[in-house]
Amino acid sequence: MASGTSLEGRTVLVTGATGFIGGRLVEHLIRTEGAHVRALVRNFSKAARLARFAVEMVPGDLLAPDAVERAVAGCDTIFHCAYPNGGDEATRRAVTARGVELLFDAATRHRVRRVVHTSTISVYGDPPSGDLTEAAPRKYTGSAYGDSKIDAERLALSYCRKGLSVTAVQPTIVYGPYGSSWTIKPLEQLASGRVILINGGAGTCNAVYVDDVVAAMLRAAVLDQAHGEAFLISGEAPITWKQFFDRHAALVPGSETVSMTAHDAIAYYNSTVNRTLFAESWRVLRREVARRESLLRDRLSSRTIGRCVLRCAEAASLLPSNGEARPAIAPDAVPLHPVPPAKVRMYASTARVRIDKAARLLGFRPAFDFGRGMAATEAWAQWANLATTER
């Protein structure tokens, strides 16, 4: 960072500190920045990662004015990473906007030096091709997440007119340890069924490792030229979605991907809408039990109640009778995970994110290419028991 632009010794508030990006940010703030970190924590059962550090935890959430006031008082810098997960789409959108309003009003009253607002690439919709820069128009698509993020980003940056210094960062496809959407979910999907690759995965994946996102956020918090600006944050060079999923699939032996056109993928998704939860669950249960038959028999046959369970499973055709031939699982019995239309458009896009503005004004340069980032992610996945093969 530039001379004299450090967060060392400053009181820094992180909202969403129990989440993916917020949690990693807290680690960097303490380990490399030497900041005094305060976190607004709604659910302490999710605060295990924070408990490893000397973090001041303020109980409450963004819709509790008193809790927000306590969290903001005395802070030099705020990183706003929180996003609501519960409720319907209308509720999440309202909560997102109201949370920004309460937090930024408090920041204005307490004369906070800088607020870094975490936005997303989703505010631009899914441009089909070409270079994507911050000059592109924000686009409402009907997605609760993307649309609410547009509203929140506009509201956040409007506080610059009220005397508050605000910067917005717009991460792309963020992966890495503890990442729910782009690390844990892909591995779980590959382990539980077949994953659809739109057009064979030829679309552009603008992936970025979580530590690079955090590095950009830290610079946005201290540099004067970041005031009032929004920055796309992505990796140095994009990859394809096939490369992305192939690297994850290497951790899940036997996993499969299926190529579909965008039209066919949407048609398949629409055909699954009316499937009942019971029917789908029953199909998956049959497949999973059949795959683990030997293990189940070994564990259950040693006890009387276990033998009763085995007989019931055989009677219900969940397992073949002991000694009978085991039919192979038909390929079409393996679940094929449907892709929502909004995600289909994202996977089909070949747009390339440009990070020129972040490089020019923040001095941002990603330290992790996809190979290095995935190596760290794979090591964590092994530790977290999300990978089924040793590397």
N, C-alpha and C positions, 0 to 999 in steps of 0.2 A: 504494500500500500504506500501511498505517497507519504512524505514526511509529515509528522504531526497529525496523521489521520488514523487514529487507533481507538478501539473501544476498551482498552485496558483501564480497569478501575471504574468504568462507568456502569450505572445501573440500567440493565436492558430487560425489557419485558418481551416475552415470546408467547403469543397466543397459538393454540394448536401444538403446544410443545409435546404432547403425548402422541402426536401423529408422526408420519414418515419423515417429511422434510423438516418439520419443527423439531423433532427429536434429534436429528443429526445436527441441526443448527445449534442446539443447546450444547452438544458435545464440543463443537468447534469454538463456541463462545467462551467456554470454560477452559478447554485444553490449550487453545492456541491464541485466544484474544485476551484472556485474563479478565473477563468482564464479570460483574456481579449479575447473575441471571435470576430473573423473577418469572414465574410461569402462572398463568391463570388456568386452573385445573378444574374441570367439571366432574370428571370421573377418576377418582384416585386408584381404582383397580387397573387403570391403564398407564399408571405412572411409574412402573417398575424401572424403565430405562432412565427416567429422571432421578430416581432414588439413589443411583450410583454416584451422583454428584451433589455438591453443595448448592442446590437450587432452592430459592425461596418460593414456596408454593402458596398461591392465594386461592382458596376455594371459591368456586363460583363459575358462572359462564357469561358470555357476552350480552345476554339479555337481562342480567342482574345489575342495575346501575350502581348499587353500592359496592359490589364486588369489582366492577370495572374501575370505579373511582379509587379503590384501595390499590388495585394492581398498577394503575397508571401513575399515582402520586409519587413524585421524586424520580421518575424515570428520565433518562437522557434520550434513549432510543427505543423504538417499538418495532418488532417484527410481527406483522399480522399474517399468520399462517392458518388460522382456524377456518374450517368449513363444516356446516352441519351435515350429519349423516342420517338423522332420523326424520320421520314425518313424510308427508306427501310432497310433490314437487312445488306446489304453491307455498307450503309451509317453509320449505328450505329456501325458497327465493326470498320470502319475507324476512326470515331469520337472518339470512346473509346481509341484506340491506340494513336491517335494524341494528345488527351487530356492528357494522361499520359506523353507523351513525353514532351510537353510544360510545364506542371506543375512540373515534376521532374527535368527537366533541370534548371528551375528557382530555385527550392529548392536547387539544387547543387551549383548554383552560389551564393546564399544568405546564404549558410552554415546552412541550417535548421538542427536542432539537430536530429529529428526523423520524418519520414512520416509513418503513418498507412494507408495502402491500404486496402480498403474493397473489398474482393473477394467474393466467394460463394462456397457452396458445389457442385454446378453444374459443376465445373471444373473437377470433377471425373466421369461425366456421371451418369448413374444409375446402379451401381452394383446390380445384382439380389439378393444377399444374403451375409451373413457373416459380420464380423466387418470391418468398414471403418476407416482408419487412414490416416494421412498425407503422409505415405509412399506409398500409392496407386498411380498408374500412372494417370496423367491428360489425359482425353479422349475426343477427338473431336467427336461430335455426329451429327453435322449438325445444331444444335440449334444456332441461331444468338446470343442469350444471353450467353449461356454456352461457346461457342467457343470464343467469343470476350473477355470473362472474363479470359480464359486461356491465351490468347495473352497479355492482360493487366497485369495479375499477373506476368507472366514471364518477361515482360518488366520492371515492377516496381521493382522486386527483383534484376534485372540485374544492377540497379543503385548502389547497394552495392559495386560493383567493381569500381565505379566511386567516391567512398568516401562518399556516402549518406547513412545514416542509415535508412533502410526500414523494416517494418514488414507487413505481410499480415494476415488478419483475414478472415475466411471462414464460415460465418453464414449459418445455415441450414434453416429450415422453420420458418421464423421470423413472429410472430404474435403480436398483441397488438394495442392500440389506434393509429388511423391514418394509420394503415397498409393496403395498397391497395390490394396486392396479396393474403394475407392469413388471412385477417379479413373482409375488406369491400366486396371484390368480393365473398367469400363464402356466406355471408349474402344476398347479392343481388341475387345471383343465386338461393338460397333456396327460396327467396321471389318471384321469377319470373318463376320458373319451377322446374322440377325434376332434381336431381343431381345424376350422375352415380357414384357408388362405385365399383371399380374394385375388383373382387373376394369378394364382400360383405364388402369391407373396411378392409380386413385382412392384407394388407401391412403395413409396418412400417412407421410411421410419426415421423421424428426426429425434433420435434418442440422445439422452444426456444423463450422465452418472450423477447421483445425488450430491456428491462432494463438490462437483463443479457448480451446481446450482447454489449451494451454500456459499461458495467462494464469491460468486457474483452478488449474492445478497449482502455479504459483508462489505464489499466495495461500494455497493449502492447506499449503504448506511452512513458512509463517512465522506464521500466525495461531493464537493459543492456542485459540480456539473451534473449530478444525478437529480437534482431538485426538479420536480415537476415532470419528469420524464418516465417513459415506459420502455422496458428493454426485453426483447426476446432472448431467451437463454437456452442454448442447445449445444450439442456436441460440435466438434470441429468439422466433421463431415457426416452426412446421413448414410444410412445403410438401407437395405430392403427389409420388408417385413419377413421375407423368407429367411434372411440371415438372422434376424432377431429370434424367430421361433425355432429355427434349427439349433441355435446355440442353447436355448432352453431345453429343447427336446433331447439334446445329448445327455442331460441329467436324468432323463426318464426313459429307460430302456423299453422298447416296444411301443412307444408313443407314436401316434400317427397324425399326419396332416392331410387335408383333402383340398384340392384346388377347385374353386367355383368362380364363375363370373359374378359380377355384382348383381345382375338380374336374378340369377339362380339362387344366390345367397339370400336375397330379400324374399323370394318366393318360398324358400325353405323356412325362413323365419316366420313368415305369415302362416305357414301350414302348421307350425308348432304352437301357435298362440292358444288354440282351443284344446290342446292336450291337457288332461287332468294331471294334477300333481301326483295323485295315487298311481296312475298308470305309469308315469315316468319313473317314479320311485321304485315301483315293483320291478320294472325292467332292469334298472340299475342294480337293485338288490340281488336279483337272480344272477346277474353277471358277476358281481363282486363275490357272492358266496361261492359260485362255481370256481372262480379263480383260486379261492383260498380253501378248497375242500379238504386237502390233506392236513393243513394246519388245524382246521376246525375239528376234524375227526380225532386227531391226536389229543387236542385239549379237552374235548367233551367226553370222549369215551372212557376216561378214567373215573368218572363219577356217575352215580345213578341218575341224578337229575340231568346230567349232560347227555346220557344215552337216551333219555326221554326226548330231549330237544332234537337229537339226531333223527329219531324215528318220526317226529312231527315234520321235520324238514324234508325227509324222504317222502312222507305221505303227501306233502304239499308240492312235490316235484321241485323243491328248491335244490335238493341234492339227489343224485341217483342212488339207488339202493347199494349198499356196500357189496362190491364185487361186480356190479354191472359195468358195462362199457361206458366211458365218459365221452359224450359227444363233444366235438370241437365247437367252440363258440363261433357262430356265424359272424362274418364281418359286419353285417347290418345290425347285429345285436349290440355292437359297441356304440355307446352314445355319440352322437354328432352334435357338438355344441352350436346352437344357433347364434347368429351374429345380428344384433339389432341394426336396423337400417342406418342409423346415425354412425355407427361404427363401420358399416360397410363403406360409406362415403369416405371415412377417414383412411381405411385400409387401401382404397382404390386410388387415393390422391398421390400424385407424384410431385407435389409442391416441395420445394427445398427452403428451409428456414435460413435466413441470413442473420449472422450475429455481428455484422459490421459495426452497428451502432454501439453495442456493448463493448466491442473491442476498442472503439475510438474514444468513448467517454468514460468507460470504467476500467479500461486496460484489461478487459476480460479475455482470457485465452484458456480453453479447456485443458486440464491436465490429464484427463482420461479419455483415450480413444475407446472404441467399443470393446476391443480385445482386453485391454487392461481393466476396464470397468466390470466386464463380465467375469474375469478371473477372480476379482474380489467378491463379486456377487455369488459365484459358484461356491467359493469357500464358505461363505455364510450359509448358503442353502444346505450344504452338507451338515454344518453345525446345527441348523434349525430342523433337521430331518425332513426337508422338503425335496431333497434329491434322493433318488433310489439307486444311484450308482456311484462308486468311488472314482475319483479322477486322479 
